[in-house]
Amino acid sequence: MTTREVNTLTGHAPPRLRMTYEQYLEWADEDTHAEWVDGEVIFQMPATELHQSMLGFIHALLLLYVSRLKLGRVFTAPFPMRLEEQASQREPDLLVVTNDNLSRVRRQYLYGRADLVVEIISDESVRRDRHEKFREYEDAGIPEYWVLDARPGRRRADFFRLDQQGKYELYATEDDERVGSVILPGFWLRPVWLWEDSQIDVLQAYIEIRGLSDEQSGQIDGLL
């Protein structure tokens, strides 16, 4: 696995239960914040304000870009992604499904892989996001995987894409001035936008990405 050295914090692991996937489907409801992996239910810890701030920004920006250019659909947790080959049902913080794969979207979950997955690290999810999900998403052939860390003192963003051998390669980090997307034509962002004290207005970021004129920007602003 091509990645930088991981600094792992010791945190309290969430509780786990054992059950079949059929039992899990019957047991879980829309308020359940958990994942099913190889017969085990893994509960998710409540999100922090920093986590929600970063997720809110990246979701709003991707949603605006994808919807206006009609490139697909954007989902946030809790919207499960069922990876049958890995015997898991994950709930990524954010996922993007392009037009070519919209047939995978079901009423309550995504059947198969997304095209872009974003996970935002919390104290208890470091190993899960950087190792367990990394391997699962790589094996499932998810083309693009972003791992973002908003925790105080750990501003880090790792952007992975599949190489020709089907393995994730790290193609950009928080040190890059701007990072382009593999699966969304023309989309890019400045990693500095992700941090709470640096986040710019979503519309302003969208205008910069699209390179819109003042007149075009005004037209967009009037529609929102």
Phi, psi and omega in degrees: 000123180272104179200163178282164180300135183264128173265108186261128175271147174275122181227175178276121181288142178290157180293159181226151176231156176254131174192162176286166179295322178296319177295321180297316180298322180286326184279320186283150173228185186292344178266357180280123178251086185206166177235150178248123183224111174050049176087005182235133177267125182246112180284146179262140178284153179301143181284150177272169178297320179296319178301312182293326179296313180294315180298318180300319181292309184293326177294313181298320182291313179293320180297316179298314182293309184294319183289318183290328178266002177053053183262348183154217181223152180239134181231150172237162178297144005267104171224103189293150172242112184271111178256093188295321181297330180264004182051051181214153170232104182263159174238082180301152175300322179207143175216149178240133176242121181280168184305323182297338186242016182295341177295344179281346184281121175256176183299323185241359182195171174257121180267099184112188186279151168277173177267331176220131176237136176239127174241136178250122188287139169239173183303323185269357185249008185303305181296318182298314183284322186271342183237298185296307181290326177306310181293317180298313183293323177296311181296328180283348179080028176291118190298330188218132182222121177251131176243112187246142183230112182258004185296146181306131179079002182228044180294107186212139178220120179245125182248118183246149172220155179286136175269187184292341177268004180077023178248147180287133172242141178280113184253351178196159179220184179295346180280347180282145180292319177213149185231125179271156177270147177282323190252350180249104184304127175082352182277137172208164175214161173263120181307331180299335179296338188287331185282141189305320183277000180240354185299131176262170177302137183302317180297320178297318178297317179299316180298318179294318179300316183281345182065041185280150176283170178300321180294316179294322179297319179296323178294319179295315182300323181290340181271345186263000000 
